[in-house]
């Protein structure tokens, strides 16, 4: 006779909040490392960086403004933001600006390569952390999933279209396209999936009533 395994307790709210906010702060920090490396950033930061260079606003400030504007697009797409969505808008940009203000720029190739690799790996870890908290996607991810639901197109196609569009605009405005952009695109999916497993929290599971026969 097999014995059923005991139900896993759901992750506590404080633990989920730690995952959420640690992940968002780490995400902004890792974005800052990628900018400091100067070897290319991901499509959305190409966009933020290009606007930053044209306007004189910090890249973090541009990221916050862009995130808020993207969040407005959720309304016609019937997406519902969560705590993680709203927190993402502000914390990632603030953390990125703090990183760029505190850390010095790298000039040698070994240092820049190290910053690039660290930024990509930490970005994957940050994604796993904040997604494991289950407080809702970031505004940009929600835009892509909303387009997927409203248009019936594949999520991959919607993501490719959106990121290609913002990336091309960013390049036209002076964002840094480089080997880091390509390496990020090739590795961030597997890294995020790996760290999502590492940081996974137990979901809420109902505890079955006691078996009278065992009383």
Buried (B, 14 or more C-beta within 10 A) or exposed (E): EEEEEEEEEBBEEEBBBBBBBBBBBBBBBBBBBBBBBBBBBBBBBBBBBBBBBEEEBBBBBBBBBBBBEBBEBBEEBEBEBBBBBBBBBBBBBBBBBBBBEEBEEBEEEEBBBBBBBBBBBBBBBBBBBBBBBBBBBBBBBBBBBBBBBEEEEEEEEBBBBBBEEBBBBBBEBBBBBBEBBEBBBEBBEEBBEBBBEEBEBEEEEEEEEEEEEEE
